[in-house]
Amino acid sequence: MKQIKLVLETGEEYLGESVGADIDNIFSLGELVFNTSMTGYQEILSDPSYCDQIIVMTYPLIGNYGVNKDDFESLAPALKGMVMRECAEEGSNWRNEYSLRELLKRFKIPAIAGIDTRELTKKIRDRGVMKAVLAPVSYPKHNIELVLTRSLGTDQIQRVSTKSPIHFPGEGKRIVMMDFGYKKNILSSLLRRNCDVVVVPWNSSVEVIESFRPQGLLLSNGPGNPKDVPEVLPTIRTLQKKYPMFSICMGHQLFALANGAETEKMKFGNRGGNHPVKDLKLGKVFMSSQNHGYAVTEASVKTSELEVTQININDKSIEGLRHKTLPAFSVQYHPEASPGPEDTAWLFDDFLNSIRN
């Protein structure tokens, strides 16, 4: 068994088994976050929203049903590492094509197993998310201390977004999706509804987007701080006056900023497949899949052009917004799930109905 170490920004070290990429002479620096999902590790590690993060999986056994070619949410994972209690050597599901360990090595993702992930999660909950390093056991302590002083950067969206428009033909409504790091199943949710979808780079101009003659716009999920891309806010303000708009996760935060609300970094974020969300109009509670470290501040919405439509039952954070006068709305969670419950997939139908109306 080959060992590597996880070193926290606070100086604490964890030794464990290396179950991912070989990092004999290198290190991997990322923001340490936790995910409470019991399944869906393949979708989680391939979600572009985890760019520059090291994910602690709280469920004790990861990799037990293997990996397959269909469940990726992006072409190449953007995370910096994974932390697990136990990583299965082989998968047992009938869809299994190769092991999680093979996937991690194939995409050069360092990973550590044999860690008490629930104890580590409690530290993150108490102290908040922090920087951490995965490194060889022999990597000098002084060098790691220097590494931990580095910034994680602010260009995550630029790195994961498509570099040129991509067309996915369909016979239904023409939807243009601004790509801040979209998950494949957001696209699939539109294609299953026969939409004709054009995915465009995150910084596409109003003129470029309108050249595709959209009937509706979708702002996708994505990594990082929404305030790192202020240049998209005028584009959103212009387009929401012309087309129905649906925004998800990062898109929700940018939609809020574009309409006068504010966002803030959460202590440890919401990441998992079991977050209860209450719809204030319907009076119903839905279970949701979430992955975000920023939230819209409640006080700022009161002086904005928006109104709150949904809240998180656990921490009372804002989960849904709607424009007061325009056909534009947003949610903080992932209605396409993957992984997680599909309670809120109807939001895609609501979006398409807003176009028809």
Contacts in CASP RR format, 6 or more apart in sequence:
PFRMAT RR
TARGET T0000
AUTHOR 0000-0000-0000
METHOD contacts of the structure
MODEL  1
MKQIKLVLETGEEYLGESVGADIDNIFSLGELVFNTSMTGYQEILSDPSY
CDQIIVMTYPLIGNYGVNKDDFESLAPALKGMVMRECAEEGSNWRNEYSL
RELLKRFKIPAIAGIDTRELTKKIRDRGVMKAVLAPVSYPKHNIELVLTR
SLGTDQIQRVSTKSPIHFPGEGKRIVMMDFGYKKNILSSLLRRNCDVVVV
PWNSSVEVIESFRPQGLLLSNGPGNPKDVPEVLPTIRTLQKKYPMFSICM
GHQLFALANGAETEKMKFGNRGGNHPVKDLKLGKVFMSSQNHGYAVTEAS
VKTSELEVTQININDKSIEGLRHKTLPAFSVQYHPEASPGPEDTAWLFDD
FLNSIRN
1 17 0 8 1.000
2 17 0 8 1.000
2 18 0 8 1.000
3 15 0 8 1.000
3 16 0 8 1.000
3 17 0 8 1.000
3 18 0 8 1.000
3 137 0 8 1.000
4 15 0 8 1.000
4 16 0 8 1.000
4 17 0 8 1.000
4 18 0 8 1.000
4 23 0 8 1.000
4 110 0 8 1.000
4 112 0 8 1.000
4 134 0 8 1.000
4 135 0 8 1.000
4 136 0 8 1.000
4 137 0 8 1.000
5 13 0 8 1.000
5 14 0 8 1.000
5 15 0 8 1.000
5 16 0 8 1.000
5 112 0 8 1.000
5 134 0 8 1.000
5 135 0 8 1.000
5 136 0 8 1.000
5 137 0 8 1.000
5 139 0 8 1.000
6 13 0 8 1.000
6 14 0 8 1.000
6 16 0 8 1.000
6 54 0 8 1.000
6 83 0 8 1.000
6 112 0 8 1.000
6 115 0 8 1.000
6 132 0 8 1.000
6 133 0 8 1.000
6 134 0 8 1.000
7 13 0 8 1.000
7 14 0 8 1.000
7 132 0 8 1.000
7 133 0 8 1.000
7 135 0 8 1.000
7 144 0 8 1.000
7 148 0 8 1.000
8 14 0 8 1.000
8 32 0 8 1.000
8 123 0 8 1.000
8 130 0 8 1.000
8 131 0 8 1.000
8 132 0 8 1.000
9 32 0 8 1.000
9 130 0 8 1.000
9 131 0 8 1.000
9 132 0 8 1.000
9 148 0 8 1.000
10 123 0 8 1.000
10 127 0 8 1.000
10 130 0 8 1.000
11 148 0 8 1.000
12 123 0 8 1.000
14 112 0 8 1.000
14 115 0 8 1.000
14 120 0 8 1.000
15 137 0 8 1.000
16 112 0 8 1.000
16 113 0 8 1.000
16 114 0 8 1.000
16 115 0 8 1.000
17 87 0 8 1.000
17 112 0 8 1.000
17 113 0 8 1.000
17 114 0 8 1.000
18 110 0 8 1.000
18 111 0 8 1.000
18 112 0 8 1.000
19 84 0 8 1.000
19 87 0 8 1.000
19 100 0 8 1.000
19 101 0 8 1.000
19 104 0 8 1.000
19 111 0 8 1.000
19 112 0 8 1.000
19 113 0 8 1.000
20 82 0 8 1.000
20 101 0 8 1.000
20 104 0 8 1.000
20 105 0 8 1.000
20 109 0 8 1.000
20 110 0 8 1.000
20 111 0 8 1.000
21 104 0 8 1.000
21 105 0 8 1.000
21 107 0 8 1.000
21 108 0 8 1.000
21 109 0 8 1.000
21 110 0 8 1.000
21 111 0 8 1.000
22 105 0 8 1.000
23 110 0 8 1.000
23 134 0 8 1.000
23 135 0 8 1.000
23 136 0 8 1.000
24 136 0 8 1.000
25 136 0 8 1.000
26 135 0 8 1.000
27 133 0 8 1.000
27 134 0 8 1.000
27 135 0 8 1.000
27 136 0 8 1.000
27 139 0 8 1.000
27 143 0 8 1.000
27 144 0 8 1.000
27 147 0 8 1.000
28 54 0 8 1.000
28 80 0 8 1.000
28 81 0 8 1.000
28 110 0 8 1.000
28 133 0 8 1.000
28 134 0 8 1.000
28 135 0 8 1.000
29 80 0 8 1.000
29 131 0 8 1.000
29 132 0 8 1.000
29 133 0 8 1.000
29 147 0 8 1.000
29 148 0 8 1.000
29 150 0 8 1.000
29 152 0 8 1.000
30 52 0 8 1.000
30 53 0 8 1.000
30 54 0 8 1.000
30 80 0 8 1.000
30 81 0 8 1.000
30 131 0 8 1.000
30 132 0 8 1.000
30 133 0 8 1.000
30 152 0 8 1.000
31 52 0 8 1.000
31 53 0 8 1.000
31 54 0 8 1.000
31 129 0 8 1.000
31 130 0 8 1.000
31 131 0 8 1.000
31 132 0 8 1.000
31 152 0 8 1.000
32 53 0 8 1.000
32 54 0 8 1.000
32 56 0 8 1.000
32 83 0 8 1.000
32 124 0 8 1.000
32 129 0 8 1.000
32 130 0 8 1.000
32 131 0 8 1.000
32 132 0 8 1.000
33 50 0 8 1.000
33 53 0 8 1.000
33 54 0 8 1.000
33 55 0 8 1.000
33 56 0 8 1.000
33 124 0 8 1.000
33 129 0 8 1.000
33 268 0 8 1.000
33 269 0 8 1.000
33 271 0 8 1.000
33 293 0 8 1.000
34 55 0 8 1.000
34 56 0 8 1.000
34 57 0 8 1.000
34 58 0 8 1.000
34 117 0 8 1.000
34 120 0 8 1.000
34 121 0 8 1.000
34 124 0 8 1.000
34 268 0 8 1.000
34 271 0 8 1.000
35 44 0 8 1.000
35 55 0 8 1.000
35 56 0 8 1.000
35 57 0 8 1.000
35 58 0 8 1.000
35 271 0 8 1.000
35 272 0 8 1.000
35 291 0 8 1.000
36 58 0 8 1.000
36 59 0 8 1.000
36 271 0 8 1.000
36 272 0 8 1.000
36 273 0 8 1.000
36 274 0 8 1.000
37 44 0 8 1.000
37 57 0 8 1.000
37 59 0 8 1.000
37 271 0 8 1.000
37 272 0 8 1.000
37 273 0 8 1.000
37 274 0 8 1.000
37 289 0 8 1.000
37 339 0 8 1.000
37 340 0 8 1.000
38 59 0 8 1.000
39 59 0 8 1.000
39 65 0 8 1.000
39 339 0 8 1.000
39 340 0 8 1.000
40 71 0 8 1.000
40 339 0 8 1.000
40 340 0 8 1.000
41 57 0 8 1.000
41 62 0 8 1.000
41 63 0 8 1.000
41 100 0 8 1.000
42 66 0 8 1.000
42 67 0 8 1.000
42 68 0 8 1.000
42 71 0 8 1.000
42 72 0 8 1.000
42 100 0 8 1.000
42 103 0 8 1.000
43 71 0 8 1.000
43 72 0 8 1.000
43 73 0 8 1.000
43 183 0 8 1.000
43 185 0 8 1.000
43 338 0 8 1.000
43 339 0 8 1.000
44 50 0 8 1.000
44 55 0 8 1.000
44 57 0 8 1.000
44 291 0 8 1.000
44 339 0 8 1.000
45 55 0 8 1.000
45 77 0 8 1.000
45 79 0 8 1.000
45 82 0 8 1.000
45 103 0 8 1.000
45 109 0 8 1.000
46 71 0 8 1.000
46 72 0 8 1.000
46 73 0 8 1.000
46 74 0 8 1.000
46 76 0 8 1.000
46 77 0 8 1.000
47 73 0 8 1.000
47 74 0 8 1.000
47 183 0 8 1.000
47 221 0 8 1.000
47 291 0 8 1.000
48 73 0 8 1.000
48 74 0 8 1.000
48 78 0 8 1.000
48 160 0 8 1.000
48 181 0 8 1.000
48 182 0 8 1.000
48 183 0 8 1.000
48 221 0 8 1.000
48 222 0 8 1.000
48 223 0 8 1.000
49 181 0 8 1.000
49 183 0 8 1.000
49 221 0 8 1.000
49 222 0 8 1.000
49 223 0 8 1.000
49 224 0 8 1.000
49 249 0 8 1.000
49 250 0 8 1.000
49 291 0 8 1.000
49 292 0 8 1.000
50 77 0 8 1.000
50 78 0 8 1.000
50 79 0 8 1.000
50 223 0 8 1.000
50 291 0 8 1.000
51 78 0 8 1.000
51 79 0 8 1.000
51 156 0 8 1.000
51 159 0 8 1.000
51 160 0 8 1.000
51 222 0 8 1.000
51 223 0 8 1.000
51 224 0 8 1.000
52 78 0 8 1.000
52 79 0 8 1.000
52 80 0 8 1.000
52 152 0 8 1.000
52 153 0 8 1.000
52 156 0 8 1.000
52 223 0 8 1.000
52 224 0 8 1.000
53 79 0 8 1.000
53 80 0 8 1.000
53 81 0 8 1.000
53 223 0 8 1.000
54 79 0 8 1.000
54 80 0 8 1.000
54 81 0 8 1.000
54 82 0 8 1.000
54 83 0 8 1.000
54 132 0 8 1.000
54 134 0 8 1.000
55 79 0 8 1.000
55 81 0 8 1.000
55 82 0 8 1.000
55 83 0 8 1.000
55 271 0 8 1.000
56 83 0 8 1.000
56 115 0 8 1.000
56 117 0 8 1.000
56 120 0 8 1.000
56 121 0 8 1.000
56 124 0 8 1.000
57 82 0 8 1.000
57 83 0 8 1.000
57 84 0 8 1.000
57 85 0 8 1.000
57 117 0 8 1.000
58 117 0 8 1.000
58 118 0 8 1.000
58 121 0 8 1.000
59 85 0 8 1.000
60 85 0 8 1.000
60 86 0 8 1.000
60 117 0 8 1.000
60 118 0 8 1.000
61 85 0 8 1.000
61 86 0 8 1.000
61 88 0 8 1.000
62 82 0 8 1.000
62 84 0 8 1.000
62 85 0 8 1.000
62 86 0 8 1.000
62 87 0 8 1.000
62 88 0 8 1.000
62 100 0 8 1.000
63 87 0 8 1.000
63 88 0 8 1.000
63 91 0 8 1.000
63 99 0 8 1.000
63 100 0 8 1.000
64 88 0 8 1.000
64 91 0 8 1.000
64 92 0 8 1.000
65 91 0 8 1.000
65 92 0 8 1.000
65 93 0 8 1.000
65 95 0 8 1.000
65 96 0 8 1.000
66 88 0 8 1.000
66 90 0 8 1.000
66 91 0 8 1.000
66 92 0 8 1.000
66 93 0 8 1.000
66 96 0 8 1.000
66 97 0 8 1.000
66 98 0 8 1.000
66 99 0 8 1.000
66 100 0 8 1.000
67 91 0 8 1.000
67 96 0 8 1.000
67 97 0 8 1.000
67 98 0 8 1.000
67 99 0 8 1.000
67 100 0 8 1.000
67 102 0 8 1.000
67 103 0 8 1.000
68 95 0 8 1.000
68 96 0 8 1.000
68 97 0 8 1.000
69 97 0 8 1.000
70 95 0 8 1.000
71 338 0 8 1.000
72 184 0 8 1.000
73 183 0 8 1.000
73 184 0 8 1.000
73 185 0 8 1.000
73 338 0 8 1.000
74 160 0 8 1.000
74 181 0 8 1.000
74 183 0 8 1.000
74 184 0 8 1.000
76 107 0 8 1.000
77 107 0 8 1.000
77 109 0 8 1.000
78 156 0 8 1.000
78 159 0 8 1.000
78 160 0 8 1.000
78 223 0 8 1.000
79 109 0 8 1.000
80 109 0 8 1.000
80 110 0 8 1.000
80 134 0 8 1.000
81 109 0 8 1.000
81 110 0 8 1.000
81 111 0 8 1.000
81 134 0 8 1.000
82 104 0 8 1.000
82 109 0 8 1.000
82 111 0 8 1.000
82 112 0 8 1.000
83 111 0 8 1.000
83 112 0 8 1.000
83 115 0 8 1.000
83 117 0 8 1.000
83 120 0 8 1.000
84 111 0 8 1.000
84 112 0 8 1.000
84 113 0 8 1.000
84 114 0 8 1.000
84 115 0 8 1.000
84 117 0 8 1.000
85 113 0 8 1.000
85 114 0 8 1.000
85 115 0 8 1.000
85 116 0 8 1.000
85 117 0 8 1.000
85 118 0 8 1.000
86 113 0 8 1.000
86 114 0 8 1.000
87 100 0 8 1.000
87 101 0 8 1.000
87 111 0 8 1.000
87 113 0 8 1.000
88 99 0 8 1.000
88 100 0 8 1.000
89 99 0 8 1.000
89 101 0 8 1.000
90 96 0 8 1.000
90 99 0 8 1.000
91 99 0 8 1.000
91 100 0 8 1.000
103 109 0 8 1.000
104 110 0 8 1.000
104 111 0 8 1.000
110 134 0 8 1.000
111 134 0 8 1.000
112 134 0 8 1.000
124 130 0 8 1.000
124 268 0 8 1.000
125 267 0 8 1.000
125 268 0 8 1.000
128 267 0 8 1.000
128 268 0 8 1.000
129 267 0 8 1.000
129 268 0 8 1.000
129 269 0 8 1.000
129 293 0 8 1.000
131 148 0 8 1.000
131 152 0 8 1.000
132 148 0 8 1.000
133 144 0 8 1.000
133 147 0 8 1.000
133 148 0 8 1.000
135 144 0 8 1.000
135 147 0 8 1.000
154 224 0 8 1.000
154 225 0 8 1.000
154 228 0 8 1.000
155 228 0 8 1.000
156 222 0 8 1.000
156 223 0 8 1.000
156 224 0 8 1.000
156 228 0 8 1.000
157 180 0 8 1.000
157 181 0 8 1.000
157 202 0 8 1.000
157 222 0 8 1.000
157 223 0 8 1.000
157 224 0 8 1.000
157 228 0 8 1.000
157 229 0 8 1.000
157 250 0 8 1.000
158 202 0 8 1.000
158 203 0 8 1.000
160 180 0 8 1.000
160 181 0 8 1.000
160 222 0 8 1.000
160 223 0 8 1.000
161 179 0 8 1.000
161 180 0 8 1.000
161 181 0 8 1.000
161 201 0 8 1.000
161 202 0 8 1.000
161 203 0 8 1.000
162 179 0 8 1.000
162 199 0 8 1.000
162 200 0 8 1.000
162 201 0 8 1.000
163 201 0 8 1.000
164 201 0 8 1.000
165 198 0 8 1.000
165 199 0 8 1.000
165 200 0 8 1.000
165 201 0 8 1.000
165 204 0 8 1.000
165 208 0 8 1.000
165 212 0 8 1.000
166 198 0 8 1.000
166 199 0 8 1.000
167 196 0 8 1.000
167 197 0 8 1.000
167 198 0 8 1.000
168 187 0 8 1.000
168 191 0 8 1.000
168 196 0 8 1.000
168 197 0 8 1.000
168 198 0 8 1.000
168 199 0 8 1.000
169 196 0 8 1.000
170 191 0 8 1.000
170 194 0 8 1.000
170 195 0 8 1.000
170 196 0 8 1.000
170 197 0 8 1.000
171 194 0 8 1.000
171 196 0 8 1.000
172 193 0 8 1.000
172 194 0 8 1.000
172 195 0 8 1.000
172 196 0 8 1.000
173 195 0 8 1.000
173 196 0 8 1.000
173 215 0 8 1.000
173 216 0 8 1.000
173 352 0 8 1.000
173 355 0 8 1.000
174 195 0 8 1.000
174 196 0 8 1.000
174 197 0 8 1.000
174 198 0 8 1.000
174 212 0 8 1.000
174 213 0 8 1.000
174 214 0 8 1.000
174 215 0 8 1.000
174 216 0 8 1.000
175 190 0 8 1.000
175 195 0 8 1.000
175 196 0 8 1.000
175 197 0 8 1.000
175 198 0 8 1.000
175 214 0 8 1.000
175 215 0 8 1.000
175 216 0 8 1.000
175 217 0 8 1.000
175 218 0 8 1.000
176 197 0 8 1.000
176 198 0 8 1.000
176 199 0 8 1.000
176 200 0 8 1.000
176 209 0 8 1.000
176 212 0 8 1.000
176 214 0 8 1.000
176 216 0 8 1.000
176 217 0 8 1.000
176 218 0 8 1.000
177 186 0 8 1.000
177 187 0 8 1.000
177 190 0 8 1.000
177 197 0 8 1.000
177 198 0 8 1.000
177 199 0 8 1.000
177 200 0 8 1.000
177 217 0 8 1.000
177 218 0 8 1.000
177 219 0 8 1.000
177 220 0 8 1.000
178 200 0 8 1.000
178 202 0 8 1.000
178 204 0 8 1.000
178 209 0 8 1.000
178 217 0 8 1.000
178 218 0 8 1.000
178 219 0 8 1.000
178 220 0 8 1.000
178 232 0 8 1.000
178 251 0 8 1.000
179 199 0 8 1.000
179 200 0 8 1.000
179 201 0 8 1.000
179 202 0 8 1.000
179 220 0 8 1.000
180 202 0 8 1.000
180 219 0 8 1.000
180 220 0 8 1.000
180 221 0 8 1.000
180 222 0 8 1.000
180 223 0 8 1.000
180 229 0 8 1.000
180 250 0 8 1.000
180 251 0 8 1.000
180 254 0 8 1.000
181 202 0 8 1.000
181 220 0 8 1.000
181 221 0 8 1.000
181 222 0 8 1.000
181 223 0 8 1.000
181 250 0 8 1.000
182 199 0 8 1.000
182 220 0 8 1.000
182 221 0 8 1.000
182 222 0 8 1.000
183 220 0 8 1.000
183 221 0 8 1.000
183 334 0 8 1.000
183 336 0 8 1.000
183 338 0 8 1.000
184 338 0 8 1.000
185 336 0 8 1.000
185 337 0 8 1.000
185 338 0 8 1.000
186 218 0 8 1.000
186 220 0 8 1.000
186 221 0 8 1.000
186 248 0 8 1.000
186 334 0 8 1.000
186 336 0 8 1.000
187 197 0 8 1.000
187 199 0 8 1.000
188 336 0 8 1.000
189 335 0 8 1.000
189 336 0 8 1.000
189 345 0 8 1.000
189 348 0 8 1.000
190 197 0 8 1.000
190 218 0 8 1.000
190 348 0 8 1.000
191 197 0 8 1.000
193 348 0 8 1.000
193 349 0 8 1.000
193 352 0 8 1.000
195 352 0 8 1.000
198 212 0 8 1.000
198 214 0 8 1.000
200 208 0 8 1.000
200 209 0 8 1.000
200 212 0 8 1.000
202 229 0 8 1.000
202 232 0 8 1.000
203 229 0 8 1.000
203 231 0 8 1.000
203 232 0 8 1.000
204 235 0 8 1.000
205 235 0 8 1.000
206 235 0 8 1.000
206 238 0 8 1.000
206 239 0 8 1.000
209 217 0 8 1.000
209 235 0 8 1.000
209 239 0 8 1.000
210 242 0 8 1.000
214 243 0 8 1.000
215 243 0 8 1.000
215 244 0 8 1.000
215 355 0 8 1.000
216 243 0 8 1.000
216 244 0 8 1.000
216 245 0 8 1.000
216 246 0 8 1.000
216 351 0 8 1.000
216 355 0 8 1.000
217 239 0 8 1.000
217 240 0 8 1.000
217 243 0 8 1.000
217 244 0 8 1.000
217 245 0 8 1.000
217 246 0 8 1.000
218 245 0 8 1.000
218 246 0 8 1.000
218 247 0 8 1.000
218 248 0 8 1.000
218 351 0 8 1.000
219 236 0 8 1.000
219 245 0 8 1.000
219 246 0 8 1.000
219 247 0 8 1.000
219 248 0 8 1.000
219 250 0 8 1.000
219 251 0 8 1.000
219 252 0 8 1.000
219 254 0 8 1.000
219 255 0 8 1.000
219 330 0 8 1.000
220 248 0 8 1.000
220 249 0 8 1.000
220 250 0 8 1.000
220 251 0 8 1.000
221 248 0 8 1.000
221 249 0 8 1.000
221 250 0 8 1.000
221 251 0 8 1.000
221 291 0 8 1.000
221 334 0 8 1.000
222 249 0 8 1.000
222 250 0 8 1.000
222 251 0 8 1.000
223 250 0 8 1.000
224 250 0 8 1.000
224 294 0 8 1.000
225 263 0 8 1.000
225 265 0 8 1.000
225 294 0 8 1.000
226 250 0 8 1.000
226 251 0 8 1.000
226 253 0 8 1.000
226 254 0 8 1.000
226 257 0 8 1.000
226 263 0 8 1.000
226 294 0 8 1.000
227 257 0 8 1.000
227 263 0 8 1.000
229 254 0 8 1.000
230 257 0 8 1.000
232 254 0 8 1.000
232 258 0 8 1.000
233 254 0 8 1.000
233 257 0 8 1.000
233 258 0 8 1.000
234 258 0 8 1.000
236 245 0 8 1.000
236 254 0 8 1.000
236 255 0 8 1.000
236 258 0 8 1.000
237 258 0 8 1.000
237 259 0 8 1.000
239 245 0 8 1.000
240 255 0 8 1.000
240 258 0 8 1.000
240 259 0 8 1.000
240 323 0 8 1.000
240 326 0 8 1.000
240 328 0 8 1.000
241 326 0 8 1.000
244 327 0 8 1.000
244 328 0 8 1.000
244 351 0 8 1.000
244 354 0 8 1.000
244 355 0 8 1.000
245 255 0 8 1.000
245 326 0 8 1.000
245 327 0 8 1.000
245 328 0 8 1.000
245 329 0 8 1.000
246 328 0 8 1.000
246 329 0 8 1.000
246 330 0 8 1.000
246 347 0 8 1.000
246 348 0 8 1.000
246 351 0 8 1.000
246 354 0 8 1.000
247 254 0 8 1.000
247 255 0 8 1.000
247 328 0 8 1.000
247 329 0 8 1.000
247 330 0 8 1.000
247 331 0 8 1.000
248 330 0 8 1.000
248 331 0 8 1.000
248 334 0 8 1.000
248 335 0 8 1.000
248 336 0 8 1.000
249 291 0 8 1.000
249 292 0 8 1.000
249 331 0 8 1.000
249 332 0 8 1.000
249 333 0 8 1.000
249 334 0 8 1.000
250 292 0 8 1.000
251 330 0 8 1.000
252 296 0 8 1.000
252 320 0 8 1.000
252 321 0 8 1.000
252 330 0 8 1.000
252 331 0 8 1.000
252 332 0 8 1.000
253 263 0 8 1.000
253 292 0 8 1.000
253 294 0 8 1.000
253 295 0 8 1.000
253 296 0 8 1.000
253 332 0 8 1.000
255 321 0 8 1.000
255 328 0 8 1.000
255 330 0 8 1.000
256 262 0 8 1.000
256 263 0 8 1.000
256 296 0 8 1.000
256 300 0 8 1.000
256 301 0 8 1.000
256 304 0 8 1.000
256 306 0 8 1.000
256 321 0 8 1.000
256 330 0 8 1.000
257 263 0 8 1.000
259 304 0 8 1.000
259 305 0 8 1.000
259 306 0 8 1.000
259 323 0 8 1.000
260 300 0 8 1.000
260 303 0 8 1.000
260 304 0 8 1.000
260 305 0 8 1.000
260 306 0 8 1.000
261 296 0 8 1.000
261 297 0 8 1.000
261 300 0 8 1.000
261 301 0 8 1.000
261 304 0 8 1.000
261 306 0 8 1.000
261 321 0 8 1.000
262 296 0 8 1.000
262 297 0 8 1.000
262 300 0 8 1.000
263 294 0 8 1.000
263 295 0 8 1.000
263 296 0 8 1.000
263 297 0 8 1.000
264 294 0 8 1.000
264 295 0 8 1.000
264 297 0 8 1.000
265 293 0 8 1.000
265 294 0 8 1.000
266 292 0 8 1.000
266 293 0 8 1.000
266 294 0 8 1.000
266 295 0 8 1.000
266 317 0 8 1.000
268 293 0 8 1.000
269 292 0 8 1.000
269 293 0 8 1.000
269 295 0 8 1.000
270 290 0 8 1.000
270 291 0 8 1.000
270 292 0 8 1.000
270 293 0 8 1.000
270 312 0 8 1.000
270 314 0 8 1.000
270 315 0 8 1.000
270 317 0 8 1.000
270 333 0 8 1.000
271 290 0 8 1.000
271 291 0 8 1.000
271 292 0 8 1.000
271 293 0 8 1.000
272 289 0 8 1.000
272 290 0 8 1.000
272 291 0 8 1.000
272 340 0 8 1.000
273 287 0 8 1.000
273 288 0 8 1.000
273 289 0 8 1.000
273 290 0 8 1.000
273 337 0 8 1.000
273 339 0 8 1.000
273 340 0 8 1.000
273 341 0 8 1.000
274 287 0 8 1.000
274 341 0 8 1.000
275 287 0 8 1.000
275 288 0 8 1.000
275 289 0 8 1.000
275 290 0 8 1.000
275 312 0 8 1.000
275 314 0 8 1.000
275 333 0 8 1.000
276 285 0 8 1.000
276 286 0 8 1.000
276 287 0 8 1.000
276 288 0 8 1.000
276 312 0 8 1.000
276 313 0 8 1.000
276 314 0 8 1.000
277 285 0 8 1.000
277 286 0 8 1.000
277 287 0 8 1.000
277 288 0 8 1.000
277 310 0 8 1.000
277 311 0 8 1.000
277 312 0 8 1.000
277 313 0 8 1.000
277 319 0 8 1.000
277 333 0 8 1.000
277 344 0 8 1.000
278 284 0 8 1.000
278 285 0 8 1.000
278 286 0 8 1.000
278 310 0 8 1.000
278 311 0 8 1.000
278 312 0 8 1.000
278 313 0 8 1.000
279 285 0 8 1.000
279 286 0 8 1.000
279 309 0 8 1.000
279 310 0 8 1.000
280 308 0 8 1.000
280 309 0 8 1.000
280 310 0 8 1.000
280 311 0 8 1.000
281 309 0 8 1.000
285 313 0 8 1.000
286 341 0 8 1.000
286 343 0 8 1.000
286 344 0 8 1.000
287 340 0 8 1.000
287 341 0 8 1.000
287 343 0 8 1.000
288 319 0 8 1.000
288 333 0 8 1.000
288 334 0 8 1.000
288 335 0 8 1.000
288 341 0 8 1.000
288 343 0 8 1.000
288 344 0 8 1.000
289 333 0 8 1.000
289 334 0 8 1.000
289 337 0 8 1.000
289 338 0 8 1.000
289 339 0 8 1.000
289 340 0 8 1.000
289 341 0 8 1.000
290 332 0 8 1.000
290 333 0 8 1.000
290 334 0 8 1.000
291 334 0 8 1.000
292 332 0 8 1.000
295 317 0 8 1.000
295 318 0 8 1.000
295 332 0 8 1.000
296 317 0 8 1.000
296 318 0 8 1.000
296 321 0 8 1.000
296 332 0 8 1.000
297 318 0 8 1.000
298 308 0 8 1.000
298 316 0 8 1.000
298 318 0 8 1.000
301 307 0 8 1.000
301 308 0 8 1.000
301 318 0 8 1.000
301 321 0 8 1.000
305 323 0 8 1.000
305 324 0 8 1.000
305 325 0 8 1.000
306 321 0 8 1.000
306 322 0 8 1.000
306 323 0 8 1.000
306 324 0 8 1.000
307 321 0 8 1.000
307 322 0 8 1.000
307 324 0 8 1.000
308 318 0 8 1.000
308 320 0 8 1.000
308 321 0 8 1.000
309 320 0 8 1.000
309 321 0 8 1.000
309 322 0 8 1.000
309 329 0 8 1.000
310 318 0 8 1.000
310 319 0 8 1.000
310 320 0 8 1.000
310 331 0 8 1.000
311 317 0 8 1.000
311 318 0 8 1.000
311 319 0 8 1.000
311 320 0 8 1.000
312 318 0 8 1.000
312 319 0 8 1.000
312 332 0 8 1.000
317 332 0 8 1.000
318 332 0 8 1.000
319 331 0 8 1.000
319 332 0 8 1.000
319 333 0 8 1.000
320 329 0 8 1.000
320 330 0 8 1.000
320 331 0 8 1.000
320 332 0 8 1.000
321 329 0 8 1.000
321 330 0 8 1.000
322 328 0 8 1.000
322 329 0 8 1.000
322 330 0 8 1.000
323 329 0 8 1.000
327 354 0 8 1.000
327 357 0 8 1.000
329 350 0 8 1.000
329 351 0 8 1.000
329 354 0 8 1.000
331 344 0 8 1.000
331 347 0 8 1.000
333 344 0 8 1.000
335 344 0 8 1.000
335 345 0 8 1.000
335 346 0 8 1.000
335 347 0 8 1.000
335 348 0 8 1.000
336 345 0 8 1.000
336 348 0 8 1.000
337 345 0 8 1.000
END
